[in-house]
Amino acid sequence: MKKRKRLCGAAAVFGVLGVLVMAGVTPAQASTDPTGARPNPQPDRKAHPADTLPLGPSDLTETRTTTTLQPGVTLTRIVRGESDPALGWTVEVSIPGGVTSPDPDAPPAALRDRASADDLATRLRQDGFSPRVEQVTTPRTADYAGGTLGWRVRVGRYDTQSAATSERGRLRAAGYTGSAVYTGWDGDATDRGPWHIDVLTIDPHRFHGGLEASYGPDLENRETTSELADTAGATAAVNAGFFVLDPKAGAPGDPAGVGVYDGRLLSEPVNGRPGLVIHGNGRHSEIARFSWRGRVVGADTSLSLTGINRVPGLIRNCGGEHDIPTSLPLHDVTCTNPDELVAFTPDFAQSTPQGEGAEAVLDAHGRVVQLRSPRGGPLPAGGSSVQATGRRVAELTALAQAGHRLHISTTLLDRHGHPVKPSPTTDIVNGGPELVRDGRLHVTPATDGMVHPGDPSWYYGWVHKRNPRTLAGVDAAGRTVLVTADGRSTSALGLSITESAEVAKALGLRDAMNLDGGGSTTLVADHTLLNQPSDASGERPVGDALLILPDRN
């Protein structure tokens, strides 16, 4: 079982072991997309020296401080730019559907068509405010055309957040909704920063420790990255994959995508989305796309599974067969399916989810010891179960006769549909979108469900705007690289998804992907929380984390 650890203290990681200058790494030569689709050329937006990050103007100051955490593991802190007096606070007013909108009944949103934005601006002026309507354009990616996302409406420019919040109060009193936002989070190429980025690099030629993913005592509950690292005695750690946060979307803490731990598939993939594959010795990490298949097999028949270790009927990020509204990936959306067959292992929690349906409870030898309805409850020691809902209840009831043996089979599949058999030292965590492939920018928000049809405001907030980010990848020398970027503050602007890809490429990554970010972005090293998580409550409990372990030989 993957266990937790709590970090404490405030050791001065940087400066204790000395300061080094990290040399730039030349990316691998570009090649054709192995899926057969040729990526759109995506040149860097700014000309920068080869050894600096492509963020802001090229004349910005950038400092890099590197420490060795253990043989083969370095941590580099990059601070780029400075406080930009051109940036400030404003109020972004939510735009209702209105009579000019293609969907007049739609709820208020940050972006809409030009006519709806102009209509709101007219009404604001009539109420004594001075609005401005701004067009928002976004870069194209490997699978998304980019261009105009929509128009936003903003009021005022202020030096402080409190002044913007006060104006928001006036707007609310007049019947409008909106939020105070910092213009440095918009993603403009001319912004001067600052940016705060940390880079963990694992050199397999000198590394003799361990690299693993940990979800804690069970999949269902969340722990902080610090707790997970402390329990394992980790030298360093970052947060890992997407997970269920809202109980209405499933079991909080449950990975929302592929999860392989100690070689066992414990959470099914979001169909075709990428995963970071790591091995205990820190060698041969890679990014790959996965699907899966599963069956529960009886004496003379078998049934197809729809999930592993998750609440039946709730599929976070979608991507499963017969999901509603889509069987394609759709990020931050909880799809539904009334007719499911979900397998559970003891890794899920002390008890399986309760609800309508039926559950075949199996002992450690796969014998049916109970068929319970409603479903939910503890499992026998070493046992497992299969839960059925809707039309699948009758199928499971016919198969699960008391005393009969059932075999639960789950298989991970690569992008070609071929079986993947992870070793006992292999872990895989979910994420997306891809950022870099074969040394070229290869950003895939459409493929991975980050483009929401009819809702440009979601793309605007999650992909286009700057946020805290956690990235992972492999460079041309075979080194595993984990990156965190602080954001949602005036002292650290964060990264857009496109900027994340450009940073990963500039750091020399041959292949890279996005992990969970936002308030989840966390870096701990040498018993210290090193970054500044963006949640007001501090470090966020997460679903799993990537841990770098010391050499215990």
Summary of the structure (lengths in Angstrom):
residues: 553
radius of gyration: 24.4
end to end distance: 20.9
largest distance: 76.2
contacts: 2014
relative contact order: 0.18
helix: 13%
strand: 35%
